[in-house]
């Protein structure tokens, strides 16, 4: 079976996000001063072949832990659906 994973990787809330801070500052220049605390992360989409959803979930979780997210500075969340 083929599954599609939608993965969001974001910096931990305790970690300074310089890119998000710069974008937050730029909001004021655009007249959008009511927008605060912008956080910038990554969105990753991938396909995985697996026997079932449980195996696909395990494979995506392993990919996130070992390659796609730096667990010291980032957290991740993903959803999985059948292709």
N, C-alpha and C positions, 0 to 999 in steps of 0.2 A: 504494500500500500504506500501511497505517496501522501505526505503531509506537508503543510506550509506552516512555518514558524514565523511569528512576528515578535521580534525581540527589541526591548527598549533598555538601553544602558545609560544610567545617569550617575553623575558624581554623588557621593555620599553627602548628606545634608551638612555634616560636620566639616567637609572639605571646601575650601575656597574655590569658587568657580570664576576665574578671571574673565573668561569669554562671556559668561552670563552677566557678570558685573558690568562689562563694557556695553553690552546690549541694553541693560537696565539704564545706564547713564544716557545712552543715545535716545531712549524713549522720550526723555525730557526735551531733547532738541527737536523731536518730531511733534511736540505738543501733546504727548501721551504720558504726562507725569503721574497719572493714576495707575500705571503699570509698574509693578515692583517685583523684586526677587526673581528675576529671570534665571533659569537654570538651563544650560545647553548640554545635550547628550547626543546619543547615537540611536538611530533606528535601523535595525538589520532585518532583512527578510531572507529566508532560505527555505529550500526544499529538502526533505529527508525521506529516504526510503526505509520503511520498517514494517515488521510483521503486524504490529498493532500500535495503538496510541500510547500505551505505557512504555513500550520500547522507544518510540519516537521521542517521547518526553525525556527519557533518560539520556538519549543521544544529544538532544539539544541542550539539556542541562550541563552535560559534560563539555560540550563545545563552549558554552558560556563561561564555565569555571576555568577551563584550561587555555582559552584563546581570546574570546570575544570581550570579556570584561576583566579589568584589573581589580580583583576583590579587595585590595588594600584601599583603593580610592573610589571604587564604583560599586553600584548595585545593579541588578538586572531583574527584569520581569519578562515573561513571554507568554504568548497564547499560541495554541496549536489547533489547526483544523485540517480536515481531510481535503486534499486537492481535488 
